[in-house]
Amino acid sequence: MRVTTSLVSRKRTASIAHTGSAAVLALAAVAALATTGSATNADADPVELVAIVAPITQPVPEPAPIVPPPPPAPVYANNLDGWIRQALDILRAHNIPGSYDAIMRNIMRESTGNPRAINLYDSNAAAGIPSKGLLQVIDPTFAAYHVEGTSLDIYDPVANIVAACNYAAHRYGSMDNVNSAY
């Protein structure tokens, strides 16, 4: 803490600045009085010691840069459009190709957009593993091409789309190349 000491009389004023305790302050006052000549002046009034406390000015640090908060997570509609858009975001994050149009085209052919669709009449069903969900995926294919971070439920629309697109990417290069049952 910086302390300024002033000695005041009718004839003279002396000031010094210093840091330290009250004892140092008193010694500083005596020194200031001696240097002003007031201590030898017989006409001098009693000396009043005034201590003014003033902080030492420190350089003001630069403010930290303001980092904007991350954008909020997207909110997807709980419908076919929202499921496809969420699946596309997951596909992009995992570098799996596929387009909105190709996914929509294949969903409409396979399930007409019903996430609970199940085919109980084809060769897979006859073998005991019916096709399920929006893109009519069988359980072994869903398990083999499931993408981490999505539901393990084959009827979950987003997980079904992502697994089917992952399979199509490995088998055909992309869901965009699938134009019939796959």
C-alpha angles and dihedrals in degrees: 000000000000116000126193115203121200127189112203129194130151091262108037144014125204126187134187132176122218144143125238148069132323090267090057088047091056092048090049090052092053091048091050091049091051094050093051094053092234092120091066096044109102091198092057117124120231107288119246116210113213120187117196116190114212125166119239108252112244123197110265110244118234111263115253112260113263109246112203115232117256115269114266118263112267118261115221126202114247093240139083094282092050093046092052093047092049090047091051091054090052092045090052091049089055097040093244113149124231140122134226092242095051093048092047092047092052094044092052091050095044104039109353086239098304109138090196094053116134128182110218096170111058131086092272091055090048087055090052097255108097122193113255142192136009095325097031098243121176120230097252092050092047091051093046095048101032111135117226113250095036126099120279089222110105089208092057101109097219095044090048093051093046095048092046092049091048090052092046091049091053095043104033106013094253143359084254088073094055113096102156141021108321 
